[in-house]
Amino acid sequence: LMNGGTILIEPKFSPSSIFELIQNRQATIFAGVPTMYNFLIQHDKGQKEHFHTVRLCISGGASMPVALLTSFERKFGVMVAEGYGLSEASPVTCFNPIDRERKAGSIGTSIMNVENKVVNELGEEVEVGQVGELIVKGPNVMKGYYKLPEDTEYALRDGWLYTGDLAKMDKEGYFYIVDRKKDLIIVGGYNVYPREVEEVLYAHRDIVEVAVIGVPDPSLGECVKCYVVCNNQEITEEKLIAYCKEHLAKYKVPSEIEFLKELPKNTTGKILRRALKQQVSQER
């Protein structure tokens, strides 16, 4: 906006229309959510030449699996930079710096005038590499939720916005989203982060999309269930579970894998785990 750049907005996402728009208008930056990048990769007509004018791709809205990020960069030859934000912070707090190293899987470093840190349940900052809740402070943080004083009091504490996202920070100040705090699965007392299981499955060549949730288990409290979309009809639940056993600790291995034609998504293409959880609740 400050440089007078033209903004091209598509009313509905379609890989073929995106390819055409970029080529016809010589677009230089593309921004989307991980699902969009996945569809662009899966499109059979997608070629490197379709993104030859693009110098930077931006991903947000949800964490992008590293396997998906590397597959996109390999196919289209353009770097993807992830950031992080939420509506309550107007709406960005972190971004991968384009003048320094981009770290795959990271949401980058704190943007100017904004402070991010990772804390434990007592609000104390944790050590580098440890997982905790990401909290944010800055002039972009909201004053509160409209006519919701209790929610405001819970979200805003001592000048910090508690995001509800679990994260960790490395020694260079790069942050990594681990998962949503409410999506954490506890299997027999062990913490299982859905994203960790999803990352493993996204690395499988036959997986197009995946979502992981926790479901009630009479013995362990919860167990891991996966919903997947595949491009190979011969793949079976047994084969995928065996694959997971090769790459995950025993308690993280899915106890059940359900195949779907498509995962539920919102209007921006973000996969909705809560819709899958509601489905499980209704079934039980």
LODOMI-401304 format. One record per atom (N, C-alpha, C): residue in one letter; x, y, z. Coordinates in pm, whole numbers, plus 32768, in hexadecimal, padded with zeros to 4 digits. Each point is the difference from the previous one (the first is absolute). Layout:
<nodes>
AXYZ/...
</nodes>
This chain:
<nodes>
L80537F878000/L7FAD80798000/L8057807F8000/M806A80008053/M805780758009/M804A801A7F7E/N80197F957FB2/N804A800F7F84/N7FA580077F85/G7F7E80058018/G7FA3800C7F90/G7FF17F817FB0/G80147F908041/G7FF37F807FBA/G7F6F7FDE7FE1/T7FEB7FBC7F90/T7F7B7FD57FD9/T7FDB7F81804D/I7F867FFD8036/I7FD07F8A8048/I7F9C7FB67FA9/L801B7F817FE6/L7FAA7FAD7FAC/L7FB37FA08059/I7F7D800C8003/I7FAD7FAF8058/I7FA77FA47FAD/E800B7F7F801B/E7FAB7F9E7FBE/E7F847FE78057/P7F8880077FC7/P7F867FEB804F/P7FF37F718036/K803D7FA17FBC/K7FFC7F74802B/K80837FBD7FD8/F80377FB0805B/F80817FC17FE3/F7FF17F8D7F9D/S805580037F9B/S80097F957F9D/S80907FFE7FCE/P80467F8D800A/P808B7FFC7FD2/P801280327F71/S7FAA7FD57FA5/S800F80287F74/S7FF080977FEF/S7FA2803C804B/S7FEC80917FF5/S8075804C803D/I803D7FC7806A/I8075803F803C/I80757FFD7F9F/F80177F8F7FC0/F806B7FF57F9C/F7FEC80697F92/E7F8480097FD2/E7FE1805D7F93/E80128092802B/L7FD1801F8079/L800A80898032/L8091802B800F/I80527FA9803A/I808E80218014/I804580197F7A/Q7FE57FAB7F9F/Q8040800F7F7E/Q7FCF807C7FB5/N7F7D80188003/N7FC980707FB5/N80248088803C/R800880058087/R801980818042/R808E800D8037/Q80527F9A7FEB/Q808C8003802D/Q800B801A8096/A7FB17FB7804D/A7FFF80118092/A80887FDD803B/T80268047806B/T80847FED803D/T7FF97FC6808D/I7F8D80088040/I7FF07FC88087/I7F7C7FB38003/F80037F88803B/F7F867FB28011/F7FEC7FE28093/A7F8780158032/A7FE07FE3808C/A7F8B7FA18008/G800D7F9B8054/G7F947F9F800E/G800E7FAF8080/V7FA37FA48015/V80057FA68073/V80387F7A7FD0/P802F7FAA805C/P803E7F817FD7/P7FAC7FAB7FA2/T7F7D7FFD8013/T7FAA7FB07FA8/T800C802D7F6F/M800B80827FEB/M800E80347F78/M80817FD07FC0/Y806C8004804D/Y80817FD07FCD/Y7FF87F6B7FDE/N7FB87FB78052/N7FF07F707FE8/N7FB67FE87F7C/F7F95804B7FE9/F7FB47FF17F83/F805480267F87/L80548067800E/L8056802A7F92/L80657F927FDD/I80347FBD8067/I805E7F927FE9/I7FBB7F8B7FBC/Q7F867FDF802E/Q7FB97F8B7FCF/Q7FCA80127F71/H7FF3807E7FD5/H7FC780187F7B/H805C7FC77F95/D7FC77FAC7FA9/D80527FB77FA0/D804180597F96/K7FCC807B7FEE/K803880587F9B/K80608068803A/G80167FF98083/G805880618040/G80917FEE7FD5/Q803E806D7FD2/Q808B7FFE7FD3/Q804D8074803F/K80847FF38003/K805680688038/K7FEA80867FBA/E7FE57FFB7F7F/E7FEE807B7FB2/E7F878052802F/H7F9F7FBD8042/H7F8A80498030/H80238064806D/F806F7FEC8045/F80288059806C/F808480487FE1/H802480097F81/H808480367FDF/H800E80958020/T7F90804A8009/T8008808F8022/T7FF880188097/V7FD87F99804B/V7FED800F8090/V80877FF78048/R801E80638055/R807F8000804A/R7FEE7FD78091/L7F847FFE8030/L7FE87FDB808B/L7F727FCB8011/C7FF37F93804A/C7F7C7FCC8026/C7FF3800B8097/I7F8A8023802C/I7FE48012808E/I7F937F9E8029/S80157FBD8072/S7F9C7FA28032/S7FD98026808E/G7F7F7FFA801B/G7FCD801E8085/G7F7B7FBA8013/G7FBC801F806E/G7F7D7FC6801B/G80077F7E804C/A806A7FB27FE9/A80167F818045/A80927FD97FEA/S80327FA78055/S808A7FD37FF0/S800D7FAF7F80/M806B801A7FB6/M80177FB97F82/M805E7F8A8019/P7FD57F857FE3/P80597F8D8010/P808180137FB1/V80717FDD803A/V808180137FBE/V80067FB37F7D/A7FC87F867FFE/A80017FB07F85/A7FB580477F90/L7F9380448023/L7FB2804A7F9D/L804F80797FCF/L80418047805C/L804F80757FDD/L80727FDC7FA1/T804A7F988020/T80717FD97FAC/T7FD17FCC7F78/S7F8F7FBB7FFD/S7FCA7FCD7F81/S7FDA80737FA5/F7FC280688039/F7FD880747FB0/F807B80487FCA/E806280168057/E807980487FD4/E804C7FB37F95/R80017F7C800D/R80467FAC7F9F/R7FB880057F78/K7F7C80008003/K7FB37FFB7F83/K7FFC80877FBA/F7FF0806D804D/F7FEC80837FC0/F8078805E800B/G80677FD9804D/G807B804D8003/G7FF580898040/V7FA7800F8062/V7FF380808046/V7FF37FE78095/M803D80568051/M80027FED8090/M7F798022803F/V7FDB7FB18066/V7F88801B804D/V80298031808B/A7FD180748027/A801E80398084/A7F817FFB8055/E800C7FC28075/E7F8E7FF7805B/E800380708067/G7F8A80288029/G7FF18060806C/G7F987FCE8062/Y7FE280528061/Y7F9C7FD98064/Y7FB5807C802E/G7F827FEB801E/G7FB1806D8037/G7F777FCF8029/L7FB2805B8035/L7F777FE38025/L7FB380838001/S7F7D7FF77FF2/S7FAD80787FF5/S8016805F8076/E80177FC68077/E801280528078/E808180517FFF/A80587FE47F9F/A807E804B7FF7/A800E80477F79/S7F9480177FBF/S7FF1805C7F8E/S80577FF07F83/P801D7F917FC6/P7FF67F7A8035/P80847FB37FFA/V807580448000/V80807FBA7FF3/V805C801D8076/T80487F9A802E/T80618014806C/T808C7FCD7FD9/C80067F9E7FA8/C80807FC57FD5/C80037FF17F69/F807980037FC9/F800F7FE37F72/F80907FD87FE5/N80137FA57FA1/N80877FD97FDA/N804280747FB6/P807080338034/P804380737FC0/P80337FDB7F76/I7FE580547F9D/I802B7FE07F77/I808D80327FE4/D803C80478061/D808A802D7FEF/D80627FAA8050/R7FCA7F998040/R80547FA2804B/R7FD17F727FE3/E80327FA1804C/E7FDE7F747FE9/E7F6B7FE58014/R7FC67FB67FA1/R7F787FCF800F/R800B7F728038/K7FBD7FE5806F/K80077F7B803B/K7F7D7FB67FE6/A80087F947FB6/A7F8B7FB07FE0/A7FBE7FCD8080/G7F7C80108008/G7FB77FD48076/G7FF3806B806A/S8048806F7FEE/S7FFC806D8062/S7FA1806E7FD1/I7FC780478061/I7FAE80767FE0/I8054807E8000/G80837FF08016/G805A80717FF9/G801A80428086/T8023807F7FF9/T8023804D8077/T7F98806E8018/S8007803F8073/S7FA1806B8022/S800D80747F9D/I7F8D80347FD5/I800380747FA7/I801F807D8051/M801B806E7FBC/M8027807C8041/M7F98802E8068/N802F80278075/N7FAF8036806E/N7FA47F9A8042/V800F7F817FDD/V7FAD7F97803C/V805B7F9A8045/E7FD77FD58077/E804D7FA0804D/E7FB17F7E800E/N80437F917FE4/N7FC77F7B8013/N80547FB48065/K7FC17FAE8052/K804D7FA78056/K7FAD7F858022/V80447F98802E/V7FC07F80801F/V80037FEC8097/V7F8A7FE3803A/V7FF77FF88092/V7FBE7F7C802C/N80137FE18081/N7FC07F8A803A/N7F788026803A/E7FC17FA48048/E7F7A80178037/E7FFD80738066/L807480218038/L8008806C8063/L802180877FC0/G800F80017F7B/G8021807B7FBA/G8093801F8002/E80537F9D8026/E809180138006/E803F7FD37F7D/E805E804F7FCF/E80417FDF7F81/E804E7F7D800D/V7FEF7FA77F9E/V80457F7F8003/V8087800B7FBB/E80527F9B8011/E80847FFE7FC3/E7FF67FEB7F68/V806980277FBB/V80077FED7F6F/V7FEA7F6D7FDD/G7FA97FE87F9F/G7FE57F787FD2/G7F8D7FBB8047/Q7FD380398071/Q7F927FC2804A/Q7F7A80327FCB/V7F9B7FA9800A/V7F7B80227FCF/V7FAE8044806C/G7FB880687FDA/G7FA78047805A/G7F9C804F7FAF/E7FB580578041/E7F9E80517FB8/E804180807FCC/L7FE180217F85/L8033807A7FC3/L7FAD8077802E/I804380678036/I7FBA807A8028/I804080767FB8/V7FB2806A7FEF/V8027806F7FA9/V7FE680868044/K8059805F7FE9/K7FEC80888032/K802980637F92/G7FAE80687FED/G802180657F9C/G7F8C805F7FE7/P8018806C7FB5/P7F9780627FE3/P7F917FC97FA6/N80177F8D7FC4/N7F9C7FC27FA8/N7F9E7FA7804A/V80197FE88081/V7FA97FA7804D/V7F7E80488024/M7F927FB77FF8/M7F7B8038801A/M7FF38036808F/K7F9A80508014/K7FDF80308087/K7FA57F9F8049/G7FB97FAB7FB5/G7FA97F9E803E/G7F947FD27FA2/Y7FB77F9A802A/Y7F8D7FCF7FB4/Y7F8580548022/Y7FB680247F9B/Y7F8D80588011/Y7F967FC1805B/K7FE680418070/K7F997FD78060/K80167F728037/L807F7FD68005/L80227F7C8037/L807180118066/P7FE1803A8073/P8068801D8063/P80497F858035/E7FBB7F918013/E80427F888034/E80627FC57F9B/D7FD87FFD7F83/D805A7FD07F97/D8078805C7FF1/T7FE88082800D/T806C80617FF6/T80647FED8072/E7FCD7FED8078/E80577FED8074/E80557F827FF3/Y7FC87F997FC4/Y80497F837FEE/Y806D800F7F95/A7FE180487F94/A805D800D7F90/A806E80678019/L7FDE806C8045/L8061806C801A/L80297FFF8092/R807E7FDF8019/R80327FF88089/R80868049800B/D80058060805B/D807C804E8018/D8038803C7F80/G7FA6802C7FA9/G802B80427F85/G80227FA27F8D/W7FF07F7D8017/W80207F9D7F99/W7F817FBD7FCC/L80007FE27F7E/L7F947FB57FC2/L80267F6D7FFE/Y7FAF7FAD803F/Y80177F6F8000/Y7FBA7FC57F86/T804F7FC87FA5/T7FCB7FD97F7D/T7FB97F798000/G801F7FAA8060/G7FC77F797FFE/G804B7FA17FA5/D807080307FC7/D80537FAB7FAA/D807C7FD2804C/L80217F807FF2/L807A7FCA803A/L807280167F9F/A8071802D8034/A807180227FAA/A80847FE88049/K806C800E7FB7/K80867FFD803A/K805780637FB3/M806E802A803D/M805A80607FC1/M808E7FC77FFF/D804980167F92/D80897FD27FFB/D805E806E8031/K80807FE48005/K8060805D8039/K8015807D7FAC/E7FD17FFE7F83/E800D80747FA8/E7F8280557FFC/G7F9E7FDD8056/G7F8780508008/G7F957FDD7F9B/Y800C7F8E7FBD/Y7F997FD27FA4/Y7F9A7FAE804E/F7F8180187FE5/F7F947FB98045/F7FC77F917FA8/Y7FCE7F988042/Y7FC57F8E7FBA/Y7F7C7FDD8044/I7F9380007FB3/I7F7F7FD98037/I7FFC7F678008/V7FE17FCF8077/V7FF77F6F8015/V7F727FD07FE6/D7F9E80498038/D7F747FDF7FE8/D7FA8805D8052/R7F7E7FF57FEA/R7FA180468055/R7FFC7FBB8089/K7FFC80508068/K7FFF7FC98088/K7F8A7FA28015/K7F8C80257FC9/K7F877FAF8013/K80017F807FAB/D805E7FF77F9F/D80067F8A7FAB/D80637F978033/L80478020806B/L80607FA2803A/L7FBA7F7D8024/I803E7F907FDB/I7FCB7F7A801E/I80557FC3806F/I7FC07FCE8069/I804A7FC2806D/I7FE27F6A7FFF/V80647FB37FD9/V7FF37F6F7FF3/V80497FBD8075/G7FB37FCC805D/G803C7FBC8073/G80618057804D/G7FE480828006/G8056805D8049/G806C80417FAA/Y800E7FD57F83/Y806480397FA7/Y7FBF80667FA2/N8047806F7FE9/N7FCE80677FA5/N801A7FDA7F6F/V7F9880097FAF/V800E7FEA7F70/V7FCB807D7FBA/Y8057803F7FB0/Y7FD780757FB5/Y7FD17FD47F75/P7F83801C7FDB/P7FCD7FD47F7D/P805A80247F8B/R803D80778007/R8052802A7F8E/R80757FA17FE9/E80387FCA806D/E80717FA57FF2/E7FD97F837FB1/V7F8A7FCC801B/V7FD07F8A7FB8/V7FDE80267F6F/E7FC380767FEF/E7FDD802E7F7A/E807C80137FA9/E806C8034803A/E807D80147FB5/E80327F7C7FC8/V7FFA7F968052/V802E7F7C7FD4/V7FAB7FCD7F8B/L7F7E800E800C/L7FA77FCF7F97/L800A80527F80/Y80158084800D/Y801080537F88/Y807C7FDA7FB1/A80617FC38044/A807B7FD67FBB/A7FEA7F807FAF/H7F8E7FBE8013/H7FDF7F877FB5/H7FD380287F73/R80347FBE7F9B/R7FE580297F75/R7F6F7FF27FD6/D7FB27FAC8045/D7F757FEA7FD8/D7F9B8058804A/I80318052805D/I7FA68054804F/I7FF1808A7FC0/V7F83802A7FF0/V7FE280847FCB/V7FE280618072/E7FAB7FD4805D/E7FDD80538074/E7FF27FA7807A/V8016803C8076/V7FF17FB3807B/V7FD9805D8072/A7FB07FCC805B/A7FDC8048807C/A7FFF7F9A8070/V803A80268071/V800D7FA68073/V7FB6803A8078/I7FB37FAC8044/I7FB8802B8078/I800D7F94806B/G7FDD8025807A/G7FFA7FA0806D/G7F727FD28016/V7FEE7F7E8016/V7F7C7FC9801B/V80057FB58084/P7F8F7FF98048/P7FFF7FBC8082/P80297F6D7FF6/D804C7FD48066/D802B7F748007/D7FF07FD18090/P7FBC7F8F8018/P7FE37FD28089/P807D7FDE8050/S806C7FDA7FBD/S807A7FD78047/S80668071800C/L8011804E7F94/L806980657FFC/L7FCE808E8014/G7F7E8012800B/G7FC88087800B/G7FE080387F77/E806680047FAA/E7FEE80297F76/E805A7FAB7FA8/C7FDD7FF87F82/C80577FC17F9D/C7FFF80567F82/V805C7FE37FA7/V801280517F87/V7FAD7FC87F8D/K7FB280587FC2/K7FB57FDA7F88/K8026805D7F8E/C80127FC67F8A/C8026804E7F8A/C7F947FF97F95/Y7FEA80707FBF/Y7FAB80067F8A/Y805B80247F8B/V7FFD7FB07F96/V805B80187F91/V7FB67FFF7F7A/V803A804C7FA4/V7FD57FFD7F74/V80787FCB7FB2/C7FEC7F977FB1/C806D7FBE7FB8/C7FEF800C7F69/N80707FF27FB9/N7FFA7FFC7F6E/N801D7F747FCB/N7FFC7F9E805B/N80197F757FDB/N7F947FA88040/Q7FAC7FC67FAF/Q7F917FB08033/Q802D7F7C8040/E807B7FD97FE6/E80327F818036/E8039800F808D/I8011807A802D/I803580158087/I7F987FD68066/T802D7FC0806C/T7FA47FD08066/T8023803B8088/E7FA17FF3805E/E8017802F8087/E80787FB8803E/E80097F7F7FEA/E806E7FB08037/E8087802F7FCC/K800880217F81/K807E802E7FC6/K802A8087803A/L7FA080598012/L802180848036/L80287FF78093/I7FBD7FAB804C/I80247FEF808D/I808D7FC4800B/A801F7FA27FA8/A80877FC67FFE/A8068806A7FDF/Y7FDD80597FA3/Y8059806F7FDB/Y8017805C8077/C7F96801E8049/C800B80568075/C80587FC2806C/K7FF67F7C800F/K80507FBB8065/K8096800D7FE5/E802280157F81/E808D800E7FDB/E8036808B8023/H7FA580618011/H802D808A8011/H7FD280428082/L7FAE7FBC804F/L7FC8803D8079/L80127FA38078/A8007803D8076/A7FFF7FB1807B/A7F7C7FB5800A/K7FFE7F918047/K7F8C7FA88005/K7F8180498029/Y800880588067/Y7F8880438031/Y7FCA806B7FA0/K805180257F9C/K7FD680657F9E/K7FC27FC27F83/V800F7F7E7FF2/V7FCD7FBB7F89/V7F677FFE8000/P7FC080247F93/P7F6D80017FF9/P7FC57F76801E/S7F967FFF804B/S7FB87F828019/S7F967FE97F96/E7FE0806C7FB8/E7F987FF77F99/E801B80667F93/I7FEE7FD67F84/I800E805A7F8D/I7F847FF37FA9/E7FC180727FE9/E7F8680007FAE/E801C804B7F7E/F7FD47FC57F91/F8016803C7F7C/F7F8780557FD7/L801D80797FD4/L7F97805A7FD1/L802180327F74/K7F9A802A7FB8/K8017803B7F7C/K8032808F800C/E7FD78042806E/E8028808B8017/E7FF4801F8094/L805A80528034/L7FFB8029808C/L7FAC807E800D/P7FB980118070/P7FB0807A8013/P805A807B800B/K7FD7806C7FBF/K8051807B8000/K7FA5807A8010/N803C806F802C/N7FB4807D8005/N800C80467F79/T7FCD807A7FF7/T7FFC80467F80/T808A80257FCA/T806680048058/T8088801F7FD3/T804F7F847FDC/G7FC57F898018/G80467F847FE0/G80487FC38076/K7FEE80388076/K80407FC98078/K7FB67F83802C/I804B7F94801B/I7FC37F82802A/I7FC68010808C/L7F857FD08012/L7FB88011807E/L80027F808053/R805B7FFB805E/R80057F8B8059/R7F837FF98057/R7FCC80758026/R7F8C7FFF805C/R7F877FBE7FBF/A7FF2800A7F7C/A7F917FBE7FBB/A800F7F69800A/L807B7FD07FFA/L80197F70800E/L7FE67FD3808E/K802380548062/K7FE67FDE808C/K7F6A7FF9801B/Q7FB6805D7FC6/Q7F6F80018010/Q7FC47F817FC4/Q80367FD57F8F/Q7FD17F877FC0/Q80157F86805A/V80747FFA8040/V801F7F91805B/V7FA080018076/S7FE680788037/S7FA5800C8073/S7F757FD07FDD/Q7FD280227F8A/Q7F7A7FD97FD3/Q7FF87F687FEC/E806D7FC67FCC/E80027F717FE7/E80007FB08081/R803A803B806B/R80097FB9807F/R7F8880208059/
</nodes>
